[in-house]
């Protein structure tokens, strides 16, 4: 049976929910925080709406910044980077709608945010809060390398003072996040989840490569 999601629209934000009464876990999956990272959204929708092996309850917000996605720019219509506003009071109706939507369906056992890196050809994962088992990370790394996709080593962005995280073979763990306005740190610090994963997928990959990377990431790190 194909997974059945209920669509809910609140404060300009579309949210898709699949409730499994017998599920042990509730997962929030997001994408589209930046307007220049929209190519993976239909690929995520295809996976979640069509894949039959999901046994967890899912809350899916594919377009976290609809106005930025419509313009194709990183910033939203209020001139803000949506992923620097979490936990920081702003007069931004779109962002406030996102926070309300997330709060309405909390808490979550895991939060996963998909991004695209428009500069790097490598893929990488931020693991915030509770740490992934090393065996999962090793399996993910192996499968990614089998695809011929490189893993990031070094800083995520040396020019962004909010970042400056060092990655080893595509992985970085942040046990005690700071208040930097990013989704993954805010949602852990707010007690809405014990763990958040941020998946960075290179924009330069082909659609087929992105699809395979999404599939591997779900299989090895999320489900």
N, C-alpha and C positions, 0 to 999 in steps of 0.2 A: 504493500500500500504506500502510495506517495504521501510524504509528510504534508499535513494540512495546517496552514498558518492562518490565524485570524488577523486581519489588518485593522489597526486602530490609528486614527488621525487625531493628534492633539497639538494645539498651539503651533501649527504649521509643520509638524514633524510626523512622518509616517513610521509606525512601529508594527512589526509583525511578530505574533506570539504563537507559540506551539506548546500547549500544556500537556504534560504526560503525568497522570496522577500517580503512577507507580515509580516515577523517576527519583533517583537519589540526588540528582544535581540540577541546578538551574544556571544557565549560562547566558550572559549578555554578550552579543556579538555586534560590533559597530564598524562603520566605514564612512568615508566621505566627510571627514573633518576638514579637509582642505579641497578647494575647488579644482586643483590641478592633479587630483589623485582619484579620478572617477572611473578609470577604465576597468578596475577590478570589481566594481559594484555589480554589474550584470553577471560576472563569473561567480561571485559569492551567492547571488540570488539563484543561479542555476544549480549550484551545489546544494544549498540548504533546502530549496523547494523541491528538488527532484531526488536527492539521495535518500535511500530507504533504510540506511543503517543507523539512524540517529535515535538514541534511546533517552536522551536528556531533554528536559524542558528548555526551550530556547526563546529568548527575547532578542529580536534582530532589528537594529536601527541602521539601515543601509546608507542613509543620507543625513549625516549629523549636521551639515551646514548646507542646506539646499540652495541658498542664495549664492554662495561661493561656487557651488557646482554649476549653477546656471551660467555664471559668468566665466567659468574656467580659470578663475584666479584663486590664489591661496587665501585671500582675505574675503570676509563676508560683506554684505551690503552696508553694515555698520562700520566697516573699515578695520575689523578685528580679525586676528588669528584665533579661530575658535578653540584651538588646543593650547591656548595660553590664558584662558578665562576661568577654568574650573577652580572653584573655591575663592575666586576674586570677584567681588561685587562689581557688576558692570550694567550699564543701561543698554542691554543688547537683547531684544525680544526673542530673536531666534535662539540664542544660546540659552536663555532662561527656559524656553520651551523644551530644549534638549534635557536640561537638568530636571525639570518637572517630570518628563517622560521616564527618565532613568529612575528617579525616586519612586514613582508610582508602582514600579514592578520589582523593586528591590525587596530583600537582599539577593545576592547572587553568590554561587559557589566559585564562579570563575568569570572574569571579564576579558574579552579578546577584542582588540582594536586593530583593524587592518589599515595599513597605510601603503603609499607608494613612494619610493625614493626617486626623485626626478634627476638626481645627480650621480649617485653611486650605481655601479653595475652589480654590487654585492647585495645579498639578502642578510637580514639579521633580526634578532628577537630580543626585546626588553622583557625581563621577567621581574615583576615588582611584587613585593610582599612575600608570601609563602613561596618557597623555591620548588621548581620542577625537579623530579628525580633525575639524576645524572644519566641514567640509562635511556630516558626519553630524549634528552638532548643529543646523546651520542647517536641514537637511531635516526633522529631528524637530520643531523649533520651528514650522516652517511648517505641517506636517500637524496638529499639536496645535491651532494657532490656527484652522485650517480647521474643526475640530470645535467651535469656540467655547469651548474650555477655556482659562482664563487661565494664564499662566506666572508663577511667583513672582519678584518683585524685592524684594531686601532680605534681612533675617535669617531663617534657618529657624526659630529659636525663641529670642527674646531672654531668656526666663526659664530656659533650661537652660544651665548653665555648660559642659556637655560639647559644646555645639553652637556657636552664634555664627558660623555660616558665612554669607557674603554671596552671594546669588544674583543673576545678571543674566539676565533672560529665561529663568528656569527651569533655569539651569545653574551649577554650581560645580565647579572642579577643585582637588583637594588632592594636590599632588605629593609632599609629605613629611608623611605622617600622624603624629599623635601617638598615644600609648598611652591611648586613652580608653575601652577596653572594648567598642567597637563592632565588629561583624563586618567591615565594609569596611576598617577600619584594621588590625585584627589580622591579617586574612588576607593583606594585602599585606606587612605588616612581618614576618610569619612565613615569607615566601617561598613560600607555597602558590599564589600567582598574581601576575602582574605588574600586574593591573588589576581593580578592583572597581567596579561600578555599583550605586547604590542608587536605586531608582525610587519616588518618593512619589506615590501616587494619591489624590486627594481622596475621602474617604468619602461626601461629599455628592453625588457624581455618580450618575446612574442606572446600573443594571446594563449597559445598552446602551452608555453612554458609557465605562464602565470597560473593557468588552470591546474597544471600538474603540481606546482608549488603549493597552491591552496589546498589541493587534495592531500598532499603529503603532510602539510602542517596540521590539518584537522586530524588525520589518522595518527600521527606520531606525538603531537603535543596537546591536542584539545580533547579528542574523544578517546 
